[in-house]
Amino acid sequence: MAAVVSAITLAGCASSGESASGKPKIYVAMAHSGTNWPTEAANIAMAIATSPEVAAKYEARKVISGSDVQKQISDYQSMIAEGAKLIVSFPISPTALDPVIKQGCDRGVVFVMFDSAVNAPCAWNVEYLTAPPAAQPDKPFFGAQSAQALVDLLKGEGKIFMNRGIAGVSTDNVNSDAAKAVFAKYPGIEVVAEYYGKWDASVAQQETSKALAAHPDVDGVWSQDGDAGVVKALKAAGKTIPVTGENSNYFRAAIGEGWPGISAGSPPAQAGVAMKIGLKILAEGPESVDRNIEMPMPWVTNETAKECAGNVIEDGCNYFKSVDDALMTEVFEPTLLPEITLDSAKSGKPVEKLTQLPDMTKYVQPPQRRIYSRGKCDEGWKPGPVMTGQTPVGLPGCIEE
Protein backbone atom coordinates (compact mmCIF):
# COMPACT_ATOMS: atom_id res chain seq x y z
CA MET A 1 0.00 0.00 0.00
CA ALA A 2 1.41 3.37 -0.94
CA ALA A 3 2.24 5.62 1.98
CA VAL A 4 0.26 8.74 2.63
CA VAL A 5 2.70 11.60 2.15
CA SER A 6 2.76 14.99 3.78
CA ALA A 7 5.32 16.72 1.59
CA ILE A 8 4.56 20.36 2.24
CA THR A 9 6.49 23.51 2.92
CA LEU A 10 6.74 24.58 6.50
CA ALA A 11 5.03 27.86 5.76
CA GLY A 12 1.89 25.86 5.14
CA CYS A 13 2.12 23.72 8.29
CA ALA A 14 -0.24 24.00 11.18
CA SER A 15 1.51 25.39 14.25
CA SER A 16 0.22 22.78 16.70
CA GLY A 17 2.49 20.05 18.00
CA GLU A 18 0.35 17.21 16.72
CA SER A 19 0.35 16.12 13.10
CA ALA A 20 -2.91 15.28 11.40
CA SER A 21 -1.98 11.60 11.56
CA GLY A 22 -0.92 11.76 15.22
CA LYS A 23 2.44 10.23 14.29
CA PRO A 24 5.83 11.71 15.22
CA LYS A 25 7.31 13.92 12.51
CA ILE A 26 10.47 13.51 10.49
CA TYR A 27 11.70 16.23 8.14
CA VAL A 28 13.72 16.59 4.95
CA ALA A 29 15.05 20.17 5.20
CA MET A 30 16.68 21.55 2.07
CA ALA A 31 18.44 24.88 1.55
CA HIS A 32 18.03 25.41 -2.16
CA SER A 33 15.77 23.93 -4.84
CA GLY A 34 14.90 24.33 -8.50
CA THR A 35 17.85 22.44 -9.99
CA ASN A 36 18.30 18.71 -10.42
CA TRP A 37 20.71 17.98 -7.56
CA PRO A 38 18.60 19.26 -4.64
CA THR A 39 15.40 18.04 -6.27
CA GLU A 40 16.75 14.51 -6.68
CA ALA A 41 18.32 14.52 -3.22
CA ALA A 42 15.04 15.59 -1.60
CA ASN A 43 13.09 13.05 -3.66
CA ILE A 44 15.39 10.22 -2.67
CA ALA A 45 15.21 11.11 1.03
CA MET A 46 11.41 11.38 0.84
CA ALA A 47 11.18 8.08 -1.06
CA ILE A 48 12.86 6.43 1.95
CA ALA A 49 10.90 8.46 4.55
CA THR A 50 7.56 7.56 2.96
CA SER A 51 8.21 3.87 2.35
CA PRO A 52 5.39 1.78 3.86
CA GLU A 53 7.35 0.57 6.89
CA VAL A 54 8.52 4.10 7.79
CA ALA A 55 5.15 5.72 7.03
CA ALA A 56 3.57 3.30 9.52
CA LYS A 57 5.59 4.99 12.29
CA TYR A 58 6.29 8.57 11.19
CA GLU A 59 4.82 11.46 9.21
CA ALA A 60 7.35 12.84 6.72
CA ARG A 61 7.52 16.47 5.64
CA LYS A 62 9.73 18.41 3.25
CA VAL A 63 10.90 22.00 3.83
CA ILE A 64 12.73 24.34 1.43
CA SER A 65 14.39 27.28 3.19
CA GLY A 66 16.18 29.03 0.32
CA SER A 67 19.61 30.65 0.52
CA ASP A 68 18.99 32.78 3.65
CA VAL A 69 20.59 31.13 6.68
CA GLN A 70 18.26 33.03 9.04
CA LYS A 71 15.30 31.44 7.23
CA GLN A 72 16.78 27.97 7.74
CA ILE A 73 17.37 28.73 11.43
CA SER A 74 13.76 29.86 11.74
CA ASP A 75 12.57 26.73 9.95
CA TYR A 76 14.61 24.49 12.26
CA GLN A 77 13.09 26.29 15.27
CA SER A 78 9.60 25.65 13.90
CA MET A 79 10.36 21.97 13.29
CA ILE A 80 11.67 21.60 16.85
CA ALA A 81 8.61 23.37 18.24
CA GLU A 82 6.37 21.05 16.26
CA GLY A 83 7.92 17.98 17.87
CA ALA A 84 10.38 16.79 15.22
CA LYS A 85 12.08 13.46 15.95
CA LEU A 86 14.49 13.58 13.01
CA ILE A 87 15.73 16.38 10.71
CA VAL A 88 17.71 15.25 7.65
CA SER A 89 19.09 18.39 6.05
CA PHE A 90 21.36 20.12 3.55
CA PRO A 91 22.69 22.94 5.77
CA ILE A 92 23.46 26.41 4.42
CA SER A 93 26.21 27.20 6.93
CA PRO A 94 28.76 25.03 8.78
CA THR A 95 28.59 27.23 11.91
CA ALA A 96 25.57 29.56 11.99
CA LEU A 97 23.14 26.68 12.54
CA ASP A 98 25.03 25.25 15.52
CA PRO A 99 23.05 27.03 18.29
CA VAL A 100 19.65 25.95 16.93
CA ILE A 101 20.94 22.42 16.32
CA LYS A 102 22.07 22.24 19.96
CA GLN A 103 18.66 23.55 21.01
CA GLY A 104 17.06 20.70 19.06
CA CYS A 105 19.49 18.05 20.32
CA ASP A 106 18.73 19.09 23.90
CA ARG A 107 15.07 18.33 23.16
CA GLY A 108 15.87 14.94 21.67
CA VAL A 109 15.89 15.78 17.96
CA VAL A 110 18.28 13.75 15.77
CA PHE A 111 20.05 15.90 13.10
CA VAL A 112 21.70 14.18 10.12
CA MET A 113 23.34 16.56 7.62
CA PHE A 114 24.38 15.61 4.10
CA ASP A 115 26.73 17.07 1.46
CA SER A 116 27.57 20.17 3.52
CA ALA A 117 28.66 19.54 7.10
CA VAL A 118 28.01 21.41 10.33
CA ASN A 119 30.30 21.78 13.31
CA ALA A 120 27.67 21.06 15.98
CA PRO A 121 29.07 18.07 17.97
CA CYS A 122 25.63 16.48 18.45
CA ALA A 123 24.87 16.27 14.70
CA TRP A 124 25.72 13.48 12.27
CA ASN A 125 27.45 14.45 8.99
CA VAL A 126 27.23 12.40 5.78
CA GLU A 127 29.47 13.94 3.14
CA TYR A 128 31.33 13.11 -0.02
CA LEU A 129 33.65 16.11 -0.26
CA THR A 130 36.39 14.62 1.92
CA ALA A 131 35.89 11.08 0.59
CA PRO A 132 38.20 9.15 -1.76
CA PRO A 133 37.14 7.03 -4.73
CA ALA A 134 36.27 3.54 -3.51
CA ALA A 135 39.30 1.97 -5.19
CA GLN A 136 41.75 4.69 -4.08
CA PRO A 137 41.41 5.16 -0.31
CA ASP A 138 44.58 7.27 -0.10
CA LYS A 139 43.18 9.94 -2.45
CA PRO A 140 40.47 11.94 -0.64
CA PHE A 141 38.75 15.19 -1.66
CA PHE A 142 36.78 15.61 -4.89
CA GLY A 143 38.27 19.06 -5.35
CA ALA A 144 41.85 17.85 -5.10
CA GLN A 145 41.46 14.68 -7.15
CA SER A 146 39.47 16.30 -9.97
CA ALA A 147 42.04 19.13 -10.05
CA GLN A 148 44.89 16.62 -10.24
CA ALA A 149 43.06 14.82 -13.06
CA LEU A 150 42.83 18.09 -15.02
CA VAL A 151 46.53 18.82 -14.44
CA ASP A 152 47.38 15.34 -15.68
CA LEU A 153 45.23 15.73 -18.80
CA LEU A 154 46.99 19.04 -19.52
CA LYS A 155 50.42 17.55 -18.73
CA GLY A 156 51.00 20.30 -16.17
CA GLU A 157 50.67 23.24 -18.57
CA GLY A 158 47.76 25.49 -19.54
CA LYS A 159 45.20 28.18 -18.81
CA ILE A 160 42.11 27.03 -16.95
CA PHE A 161 38.70 28.16 -15.69
CA MET A 162 37.25 27.27 -12.29
CA ASN A 163 33.44 26.90 -12.29
CA ARG A 164 32.54 27.10 -8.59
CA GLY A 165 29.25 26.47 -6.75
CA ILE A 166 27.39 28.88 -4.50
CA ALA A 167 29.45 31.54 -2.72
CA GLY A 168 29.76 31.04 1.03
CA VAL A 169 28.55 27.44 1.18
CA SER A 170 31.06 25.14 2.87
CA THR A 171 30.89 22.53 0.11
CA ASP A 172 32.07 25.07 -2.44
CA ASN A 173 34.81 26.33 -0.15
CA VAL A 174 36.24 22.88 0.59
CA ASN A 175 36.10 21.79 -3.06
CA SER A 176 37.66 25.00 -4.37
CA ASP A 177 40.34 25.29 -1.69
CA ALA A 178 41.41 21.68 -2.25
CA ALA A 179 41.57 22.25 -6.03
CA LYS A 180 43.61 25.43 -5.63
CA ALA A 181 46.04 23.62 -3.35
CA VAL A 182 46.75 21.23 -6.23
CA PHE A 183 46.95 23.89 -8.94
CA ALA A 184 49.40 25.88 -6.79
CA LYS A 185 51.89 23.01 -7.05
CA TYR A 186 52.13 23.44 -10.84
CA PRO A 187 53.67 26.74 -12.03
CA GLY A 188 52.58 25.92 -15.58
CA ILE A 189 48.89 26.02 -14.60
CA GLU A 190 47.24 29.47 -14.67
CA VAL A 191 43.69 30.08 -13.41
CA VAL A 192 42.53 32.83 -15.80
CA ALA A 193 38.84 32.91 -14.76
CA GLU A 194 37.00 31.90 -11.59
CA TYR A 195 33.22 32.25 -11.45
CA TYR A 196 30.15 30.98 -9.60
CA GLY A 197 27.95 28.71 -11.73
CA LYS A 198 25.76 28.16 -8.65
CA TRP A 199 25.60 24.38 -9.34
CA ASP A 200 23.15 25.26 -12.11
CA ALA A 201 23.78 24.20 -15.72
CA SER A 202 22.14 27.31 -17.18
CA VAL A 203 24.11 29.71 -14.98
CA ALA A 204 27.32 27.76 -15.56
CA GLN A 205 26.78 27.91 -19.34
CA GLN A 206 26.28 31.68 -19.21
CA GLU A 207 29.32 32.25 -16.98
CA THR A 208 31.54 29.96 -19.04
CA SER A 209 30.51 31.78 -22.23
CA LYS A 210 31.46 35.09 -20.63
CA ALA A 211 34.83 33.70 -19.59
CA LEU A 212 35.41 32.30 -23.07
CA ALA A 213 34.80 35.74 -24.56
CA ALA A 214 37.61 37.12 -22.41
CA HIS A 215 39.90 34.07 -22.62
CA PRO A 216 39.28 32.17 -25.89
CA ASP A 217 42.67 30.45 -25.51
CA VAL A 218 41.65 28.51 -22.38
CA ASP A 219 43.02 24.96 -22.25
CA GLY A 220 40.80 23.25 -19.63
CA VAL A 221 37.98 23.69 -17.11
CA TRP A 222 37.68 22.48 -13.52
CA SER A 223 33.99 22.38 -12.64
CA GLN A 224 31.65 21.60 -9.82
CA ASP A 225 27.99 20.80 -10.62
CA GLY A 226 26.88 22.71 -13.71
CA ASP A 227 29.30 20.73 -15.85
CA ALA A 228 26.57 20.22 -18.47
CA GLY A 229 26.49 23.98 -19.02
CA VAL A 230 30.28 24.15 -19.20
CA VAL A 231 30.44 21.58 -22.01
CA LYS A 232 27.54 23.21 -23.87
CA ALA A 233 29.33 26.58 -23.77
CA LEU A 234 32.56 25.00 -25.01
CA LYS A 235 30.74 23.20 -27.82
CA ALA A 236 29.06 26.46 -28.86
CA ALA A 237 32.51 28.06 -29.04
CA GLY A 238 33.89 25.16 -31.07
CA LYS A 239 36.34 24.09 -28.39
CA THR A 240 36.98 20.51 -27.25
CA ILE A 241 39.24 20.78 -24.20
CA PRO A 242 39.57 18.72 -21.00
CA VAL A 243 36.84 19.21 -18.38
CA THR A 244 36.74 17.63 -14.95
CA GLY A 245 33.29 17.90 -13.42
CA GLU A 246 30.57 16.13 -11.51
CA ASN A 247 27.94 13.71 -12.78
CA SER A 248 25.23 15.33 -14.87
CA ASN A 249 23.73 13.03 -17.50
CA TYR A 250 24.84 15.35 -20.33
CA PHE A 251 28.44 15.55 -19.12
CA ARG A 252 28.61 11.82 -18.38
CA ALA A 253 27.31 11.12 -21.91
CA ALA A 254 29.94 13.45 -23.37
CA ILE A 255 32.63 11.55 -21.47
CA GLY A 256 31.16 8.33 -22.90
CA GLU A 257 31.44 9.77 -26.40
CA GLY A 258 35.11 10.61 -25.89
CA TRP A 259 35.10 14.15 -24.50
CA PRO A 260 38.40 14.45 -22.55
CA GLY A 261 37.79 14.57 -18.81
CA ILE A 262 36.73 12.90 -15.58
CA SER A 263 33.21 12.67 -14.11
CA ALA A 264 33.16 12.46 -10.31
CA GLY A 265 31.49 14.60 -7.66
CA SER A 266 28.63 14.75 -5.26
CA PRO A 267 26.01 11.97 -5.40
CA PRO A 268 22.40 12.96 -4.59
CA ALA A 269 22.14 9.41 -3.21
CA GLN A 270 23.77 10.60 0.01
CA ALA A 271 20.44 12.21 1.04
CA GLY A 272 18.82 8.77 1.06
CA VAL A 273 21.73 7.32 3.00
CA ALA A 274 21.42 10.17 5.52
CA MET A 275 17.72 9.37 5.95
CA LYS A 276 18.46 5.68 6.50
CA ILE A 277 21.12 6.61 9.07
CA GLY A 278 18.63 8.85 10.87
CA LEU A 279 16.03 6.09 10.97
CA LYS A 280 18.65 3.66 12.27
CA ILE A 281 19.54 6.09 15.09
CA LEU A 282 15.86 6.44 16.02
CA ALA A 283 15.52 2.66 16.14
CA GLU A 284 18.85 1.62 17.65
CA GLY A 285 20.20 4.67 19.48
CA PRO A 286 22.97 7.25 18.93
CA GLU A 287 25.81 4.76 19.29
CA SER A 288 24.62 2.69 16.31
CA VAL A 289 26.30 4.94 13.69
CA ASP A 290 29.48 7.05 13.89
CA ARG A 291 28.83 10.79 13.63
CA ASN A 292 31.27 11.28 10.71
CA ILE A 293 30.42 9.30 7.57
CA GLU A 294 32.01 9.59 4.12
CA MET A 295 30.05 8.54 1.05
CA PRO A 296 32.00 6.64 -1.64
CA MET A 297 33.03 9.09 -4.38
CA PRO A 298 32.09 8.12 -7.96
CA TRP A 299 34.86 8.22 -10.58
CA VAL A 300 34.11 7.72 -14.30
CA THR A 301 36.58 8.03 -17.18
CA ASN A 302 36.33 7.74 -20.98
CA GLU A 303 37.07 4.05 -20.52
CA THR A 304 34.43 3.36 -17.86
CA ALA A 305 31.53 5.60 -19.02
CA LYS A 306 28.70 3.33 -20.23
CA GLU A 307 25.16 4.17 -21.28
CA CYS A 308 22.29 2.33 -19.56
CA ALA A 309 19.88 0.56 -21.86
CA GLY A 310 16.89 1.41 -19.66
CA ASN A 311 16.14 3.16 -16.38
CA VAL A 312 18.19 0.86 -14.18
CA ILE A 313 21.89 0.97 -13.32
CA GLU A 314 23.15 -2.49 -14.27
CA ASP A 315 26.08 -4.19 -15.95
CA GLY A 316 28.38 -1.28 -15.05
CA CYS A 317 26.37 1.40 -16.86
CA ASN A 318 26.42 4.92 -15.38
CA TYR A 319 24.29 7.30 -17.49
CA PHE A 320 20.92 7.15 -19.20
CA LYS A 321 19.09 7.49 -22.48
CA SER A 322 15.96 9.62 -22.74
CA VAL A 323 16.32 11.60 -19.51
CA ASP A 324 17.07 15.30 -19.15
CA ASP A 325 20.60 16.63 -19.59
CA ALA A 326 20.95 17.99 -16.06
CA LEU A 327 19.86 14.81 -14.27
CA MET A 328 22.52 13.91 -11.73
CA THR A 329 23.35 10.31 -12.55
CA GLU A 330 24.63 9.28 -9.11
CA VAL A 331 21.18 8.68 -7.64
CA PHE A 332 22.10 5.05 -7.06
CA GLU A 333 24.47 3.56 -4.50
CA PRO A 334 24.43 -0.22 -4.89
CA THR A 335 25.67 -1.08 -1.40
CA LEU A 336 24.05 1.56 0.82
CA LEU A 337 20.94 2.41 -1.20
CA PRO A 338 20.01 -0.43 -3.57
CA GLU A 339 16.25 0.15 -3.24
CA ILE A 340 16.22 3.51 -5.06
CA THR A 341 14.87 3.62 -8.61
CA LEU A 342 15.19 6.33 -11.24
CA ASP A 343 11.45 6.92 -10.78
CA SER A 344 11.92 7.56 -7.05
CA ALA A 345 14.77 9.98 -7.73
CA LYS A 346 12.72 11.92 -10.27
CA SER A 347 9.37 11.92 -8.47
CA GLY A 348 9.90 10.98 -4.79
CA LYS A 349 7.77 7.86 -5.25
CA PRO A 350 8.08 5.74 -2.06
CA VAL A 351 10.31 2.69 -2.32
CA GLU A 352 8.48 -0.57 -1.74
CA LYS A 353 10.86 -2.07 0.82
CA LEU A 354 13.88 -0.75 2.69
CA THR A 355 17.16 -2.61 2.84
CA GLN A 356 19.23 -2.56 6.01
CA LEU A 357 22.41 -0.50 6.11
CA PRO A 358 25.56 -2.64 6.20
CA ASP A 359 28.25 -2.26 8.85
CA MET A 360 29.12 1.45 8.49
CA THR A 361 32.56 1.32 10.11
CA LYS A 362 34.31 1.22 6.70
CA TYR A 363 32.66 4.55 5.84
CA VAL A 364 33.82 6.45 8.93
CA GLN A 365 35.72 9.65 8.11
CA PRO A 366 39.35 9.37 9.30
CA PRO A 367 40.28 11.77 12.14
CA GLN A 368 42.76 13.53 9.83
CA ARG A 369 39.82 15.06 7.95
CA ARG A 370 37.49 15.90 10.87
CA ILE A 371 38.44 19.57 10.77
CA TYR A 372 36.48 19.91 7.52
CA SER A 373 33.31 18.63 9.20
CA ARG A 374 33.71 19.86 12.73
CA GLY A 375 35.81 22.98 12.45
CA LYS A 376 38.25 21.45 14.92
CA CYS A 377 40.20 18.27 15.51
CA ASP A 378 39.34 15.35 17.77
CA GLU A 379 40.91 15.11 21.21
CA GLY A 380 44.55 14.10 20.82
CA TRP A 381 44.81 15.73 17.40
CA LYS A 382 45.71 19.27 16.36
CA PRO A 383 45.47 21.32 13.13
CA GLY A 384 48.34 20.91 10.72
CA PRO A 385 49.40 19.77 7.25
CA VAL A 386 48.65 16.09 6.61
CA MET A 387 51.83 14.58 5.17
CA THR A 388 50.98 10.87 5.12
CA GLY A 389 48.05 8.68 4.11
CA GLN A 390 46.55 10.98 1.52
CA THR A 391 47.24 12.55 -1.89
CA PRO A 392 48.19 15.33 -2.31
CA VAL A 393 50.21 15.65 0.86
CA GLY A 394 50.30 18.94 2.70
CA LEU A 395 46.59 19.78 2.69
CA PRO A 396 45.39 21.24 6.00
CA GLY A 397 43.84 18.70 8.32
CA CYS A 398 44.49 17.13 11.72
CA ILE A 399 47.73 15.55 12.90
CA GLU A 400 48.29 13.59 16.08
CA GLU A 401 49.67 15.57 19.00
Salt bridges, closest charged atoms under 4 A:
GLU59 OE2 - ARG61 NE 3.06
ASP75 OD2 - LYS71 NZ 2.87
GLU82 OE1 - LYS25 NZ 3.48
GLU82 OE1 - ARG61 NH1 3.36
ASP106 OD2 - LYS102 NZ 2.88
ASP172 OD2 - ARG164 NH2 2.72
GLU194 OE2 - ARG164 NH1 2.66
GLU194 OE2 - LYS180 NZ 2.86
GLU207 OE2 - LYS210 NZ 3.28
ASP217 OD2 - LYS159 NZ 2.73
GLU284 OE1 - LYS280 NZ 2.92
GLU294 OE2 - ARG369 NE 2.89
GLU307 OE1 - LYS321 NZ 3.85
ASP325 OD2 - LYS232 NZ 2.96
GLU330 OE2 - ARG252 NH2 3.15
GLU339 OE2 - LYS276 NZ 2.88
ASP343 OD2 - LYS349 NZ 3.79
ASP378 OD2 - ARG370 NH1 2.55
